[in-house]
Amino acid sequence: MTAAVGARKPFAWRRTLDWVAVHSLGLALGLMFTLPVVFVLLTAVMSDSQAFTADLWPREWHWGNFVEVFDKAPLLGYLGNSLLYSLLATAGMLLSSIPAAYALAKLRWRGRNVVFLLVVGAMMLPPQVVAVPLYDTWSSLGLTGTLWPLIAPYFLFDAFSIFLLRQFILTIPQSYVDAARVDGCGEFRALVRVVVPMARPGIAATALFCFLYTWNDYFGPLLYTSEKPDRWTLSLALSSFKGMHHVQWNLAMAVTLLIMVPAVVLFAFAQRSFVKGITFTGVKG
């Protein structure tokens, strides 16, 4: 009995080493991405005098830093602006991109490939190239100083989202759409009843991409709302907070963690659909 137990121990140890060897790259990447977050958390609960010193572990845990930052800046107002921007932009992207992606993937019409090439070309255009004419347009409409110049374009066109959704919709068999047409469904009804339910993982992945991009967007809010602090988003407010409280790194790190929480929670709930959507997107060209 003792010999059998002793024989199993080296085998179990070997299986552990094999598992570590197979997952070594993933473990290394996980550690690389986790350590900065741990550093930010530890700094956020340090005292002002200890932050950014040689001491990496807090001598005292100041959880009140997460409450104190709300006294230093109107974070709830900035949070509302960020949610307004991200949620409306994501909703507008879905309303405009899903029909466009369906038309490029499942409908046969003259010039479809040319339009798709234009969408791909729009993806390659840096946003800074069109920043000046767009700003001039929104300024002439009297909308600068608000979030609408950032939100409205998503209700019209978003090249990356159209491309991503089109690639996913291509993976849906054409026979399902044809069967819906035979049963008397129009194109809009086939889109809503057949394509959208089957494309949920791709839609979830695209929506998550859009939400995270707008949530972390700094250039857009800086361009259009920099002169009106009551319209700032959290990303712009964080930069200003660090400038105003550059000595109090513990508070700056506390604000950073508070900004990260909504994105992390959203990704945790949508992780399965997100991974599935990324896996299937781009399988067919």
C-alpha positions in Angstrom: 0.0 0.0 0.0 2.8 2.4 1.0 4.7 1.6 -2.3 1.6 2.3 -4.4 1.1 5.7 -2.7 4.8 6.5 -3.2 4.5 5.6 -6.9 1.5 7.8 -7.4 3.2 10.9 -5.9 5.9 11.2 -8.6 3.2 10.7 -11.2 1.0 13.4 -9.8 4.1 15.7 -9.5 4.9 15.0 -13.2 1.3 15.8 -14.3 1.6 19.1 -12.4 4.9 19.9 -14.2 3.4 19.0 -17.5 0.4 21.3 -16.9 2.8 24.2 -15.9 4.9 23.6 -19.1 1.8 23.6 -21.4 0.3 26.7 -19.8 3.6 28.5 -19.1 3.0 31.2 -21.7 -0.5 31.9 -20.4 0.7 32.0 -16.8 3.5 34.4 -17.8 1.0 36.7 -19.6 -1.5 36.5 -16.8 1.2 37.5 -14.3 2.4 40.3 -16.5 -1.1 41.8 -16.7 -2.0 41.1 -13.1 1.0 42.7 -11.4 0.2 46.3 -12.5 -3.3 46.0 -11.2 -2.0 44.7 -7.9 0.4 47.6 -7.7 -2.4 50.1 -8.4 -4.5 48.5 -5.7 -1.8 48.5 -3.1 -0.9 52.1 -3.8 -4.5 53.1 -3.6 -4.8 52.0 0.0 -1.5 53.5 1.1 -1.1 56.7 3.0 -0.1 59.8 1.1 3.4 59.7 2.6 4.0 56.1 1.7 2.7 56.1 -1.9 5.4 55.7 -4.6 8.2 55.0 -2.0 10.4 51.9 -1.7 7.7 50.2 0.4 5.5 48.1 -1.8 3.2 46.8 1.0 1.0 49.3 2.9 2.0 49.9 6.5 -1.6 50.9 7.1 -4.6 50.1 5.0 -6.4 53.4 4.1 -9.7 52.2 2.5 -11.1 55.6 3.1 -9.2 56.8 0.1 -11.9 55.4 -2.1 -14.4 57.7 -0.3 -12.1 60.7 -0.1 -11.8 61.0 -3.9 -15.5 61.8 -4.2 -14.8 64.9 -2.0 -11.9 65.9 -4.3 -13.9 65.8 -7.5 -17.5 65.3 -8.7 -16.9 61.7 -9.8 -20.6 60.8 -9.9 -21.2 63.5 -12.5 -18.3 62.3 -14.6 -19.6 58.7 -14.2 -23.0 59.8 -15.5 -21.3 61.5 -18.5 -19.3 58.3 -19.3 -22.3 56.1 -19.0 -24.3 58.4 -21.2 -21.6 58.4 -23.9 -20.8 54.7 -23.8 -24.4 53.4 -23.6 -25.9 55.7 -26.3 -22.9 55.2 -28.6 -23.1 51.4 -28.2 -26.9 51.5 -28.9 -26.4 53.7 -31.9 -23.7 51.5 -33.2 -25.9 48.4 -33.0 -28.8 50.1 -34.7 -26.7 51.3 -37.6 -24.2 48.5 -38.0 -26.4 45.4 -37.8 -28.5 46.3 -40.9 -25.4 47.4 -42.8 -23.5 44.2 -41.9 -26.5 42.1 -42.9 -26.8 43.9 -46.3 -23.1 43.4 -47.0 -23.2 39.7 -45.9 -26.5 38.3 -47.1 -28.0 40.5 -49.8 -26.9 40.5 -53.4 -26.7 43.9 -55.0 -24.6 45.7 -57.4 -21.6 47.5 -55.9 -21.6 45.5 -52.7 -17.9 44.6 -52.8 -17.0 48.2 -53.6 -18.9 49.4 -50.5 -17.2 46.8 -48.4 -13.8 48.0 -49.6 -14.8 51.5 -48.7 -15.7 50.3 -45.2 -12.3 48.6 -44.9 -10.7 51.8 -46.1 -12.6 53.9 -43.5 -11.1 51.6 -40.8 -7.6 52.5 -41.9 -8.3 56.2 -41.7 -6.9 57.7 -38.5 -9.5 59.8 -36.6 -7.1 62.7 -36.3 -7.2 63.2 -40.0 -10.8 64.2 -40.0 -10.8 65.9 -36.6 -10.5 69.4 -37.8 -13.3 69.4 -40.4 -15.6 67.4 -38.0 -14.9 69.9 -35.3 -15.7 72.8 -37.6 -19.0 71.1 -38.6 -20.1 70.4 -35.0 -19.0 74.0 -34.0 -21.2 75.5 -36.8 -24.1 73.4 -35.4 -23.5 74.8 -31.9 -22.9 71.3 -30.4 -19.3 71.7 -29.2 -19.1 71.6 -25.4 -21.5 68.6 -25.3 -21.2 64.9 -25.8 -23.4 64.8 -28.9 -20.5 65.2 -31.4 -19.2 61.9 -29.9 -22.5 60.0 -29.7 -24.2 61.0 -33.0 -21.7 59.5 -35.4 -22.3 56.0 -34.0 -26.0 56.3 -35.1 -24.7 56.8 -38.7 -21.6 54.7 -39.4 -18.9 52.8 -37.6 -16.6 51.0 -39.9 -15.0 48.6 -37.5 -18.3 47.4 -36.1 -19.8 46.9 -39.6 -16.7 44.9 -40.6 -16.8 42.7 -37.4 -20.5 42.0 -37.7 -20.3 41.3 -41.4 -17.6 38.7 -40.8 -19.7 37.0 -38.2 -22.9 37.0 -40.2 -21.1 35.4 -43.0 -20.7 32.3 -40.8 -24.5 31.9 -40.6 -25.6 29.4 -43.3 -27.4 31.1 -46.1 -30.0 28.3 -46.0 -31.6 29.7 -42.8 -32.1 33.1 -44.5 -33.5 31.5 -47.7 -35.9 29.4 -45.6 -37.2 32.5 -43.9 -37.7 34.2 -47.3 -39.6 31.1 -48.5 -41.9 31.3 -45.5 -42.8 34.8 -46.4 -40.4 36.9 -44.3 -39.1 40.1 -45.7 -35.5 41.1 -45.3 -36.1 43.1 -42.2 -38.1 40.3 -40.5 -35.5 37.7 -41.6 -32.8 39.9 -40.0 -34.7 40.3 -36.7 -36.1 36.8 -36.4 -33.3 34.7 -37.9 -30.0 36.5 -38.2 -29.9 38.6 -35.0 -30.6 35.6 -32.6 -28.0 33.5 -34.3 -25.5 36.4 -34.3 -25.8 37.2 -30.6 -22.1 36.2 -29.8 -20.9 38.5 -32.6 -23.2 41.3 -31.5 -22.1 40.9 -27.9 -18.4 41.0 -28.9 -18.9 44.1 -31.1 -21.0 45.9 -28.4 -18.3 45.2 -25.8 -15.6 46.5 -28.1 -17.6 49.7 -28.7 -18.4 50.2 -25.0 -14.8 49.7 -23.9 -13.5 52.0 -26.6 -15.9 54.8 -25.7 -15.5 54.2 -22.0 -11.7 54.7 -22.3 -11.9 57.4 -25.0 -9.8 60.4 -24.1 -9.2 62.2 -27.4 -12.9 62.8 -28.2 -13.9 64.2 -24.9 -10.8 66.3 -24.8 -11.5 67.8 -28.2 -15.2 68.6 -27.6 -15.7 69.1 -23.9 -12.4 70.3 -22.5 -13.7 73.8 -21.9 -16.8 72.6 -20.0 -15.8 70.4 -16.9 -19.4 69.5 -16.2 -19.4 67.5 -19.5 -16.1 65.6 -18.8 -16.0 61.9 -18.9 -14.1 59.8 -16.4 -11.1 59.3 -18.7 -10.7 63.1 -19.1 -11.4 63.7 -15.4 -8.7 61.2 -14.4 -6.1 63.1 -16.3 -7.2 66.3 -14.7 -7.3 64.7 -11.3 -3.8 63.5 -11.6 -2.7 67.0 -12.6 -4.5 68.6 -9.7 -3.4 66.0 -7.1 -0.1 64.8 -8.6 1.5 64.5 -5.2 -1.4 62.3 -3.8 -0.7 59.3 -5.9 -2.8 57.1 -3.6 -5.9 59.1 -4.5 -5.0 59.0 -8.2 -4.7 55.2 -8.0 -8.0 55.0 -6.1 -9.7 56.9 -8.9 -8.1 54.6 -11.5 -9.5 51.5 -9.8 -13.0 53.0 -9.6 -12.9 53.7 -13.4 -11.7 50.2 -14.1 -14.5 48.5 -12.1 -17.5 48.9 -14.6 -15.4 47.7 -17.5 -14.1 44.7 -15.6 -17.6 43.8 -14.4 -19.1 44.1 -17.9 -16.4 41.9 -19.3 -16.9 39.3 -16.6 -20.6 39.0 -17.4 -20.1 39.0 -21.2 -16.8 37.0 -21.3 -18.4 33.8 -22.8 -20.2 35.5 -25.6 -17.3 37.8 -26.2 -14.8 34.9 -26.7 -17.3 33.0 -28.8 -17.9 36.0 -31.0 -14.2 36.6 -31.5 -13.6 32.9 -32.3 -16.1 32.8 -35.1 -15.6 36.4 -36.5 -13.4 36.4 -39.5 -13.7 32.6 -40.3 -15.1 33.4 -43.7 -14.0 36.2 -45.9 
